Amino acid sequence: MCNQTVGLIQAELERQGMVTASVSLLRFVTEIVRPPRALAVPFAHGQPLGRAGDAATQHRVLAALLHLIEHAPGPGPVLADLGA
């Protein structure tokens, strides 16, 4: 799914009372759409959790996303950055 579509769906789910967070491969699009909570990651398209087989990075992404859900004020917009 594209970052824009996910952000718009997130906003509607938040309006309905559901807490959401997304992983963004395109930070500039996410900054425009302004979803409630998003985690920008520095990975290639098709690899939002990192390279296949890289369990450590995948766990790091999921932990960061769960931390964002738990600690970010919301609904946002909140954009965190996993970094490289």
Residue pairs with C-beta under 8 A, 6 or more apart in sequence:
2 29
3 22
3 24
3 25
3 26
3 29
3 30
3 33
4 29
4 32
4 33
6 22
6 35
7 22
7 29
7 30
7 33
7 34
7 35
7 38
8 33
8 35
10 20
10 21
10 22
10 35
10 36
10 37
10 38
11 35
11 36
11 75
13 20
14 20
14 36
14 74
14 75
19 36
19 37
19 69
19 74
19 75
20 35
20 36
20 37
20 75
21 36
21 37
21 38
21 39
21 65
21 68
21 69
21 72
22 30
22 35
22 37
22 38
22 39
23 38
23 39
23 41
23 48
23 49
23 61
23 65
24 30
24 38
24 39
24 40
24 41
24 79
25 41
25 43
25 44
25 45
25 48
27 40
27 79
27 81
30 38
30 40
30 79
31 79
34 76
34 77
35 76
35 77
36 74
36 75
36 76
36 77
36 78
37 68
37 69
37 72
37 74
37 75
37 76
37 77
37 78
37 80
38 76
38 77
38 78
38 79
38 80
39 61
39 64
39 65
39 68
39 79
39 80
39 81
39 82
40 79
40 80
40 81
40 82
41 48
41 49
41 50
41 61
41 82
42 82
42 83
42 84
43 49
43 50
43 51
48 61
49 57
49 58
49 61
49 62
50 57
50 58
50 60
50 61
51 57
60 82
61 82
64 80
64 82
68 78
68 80
72 78
72 80
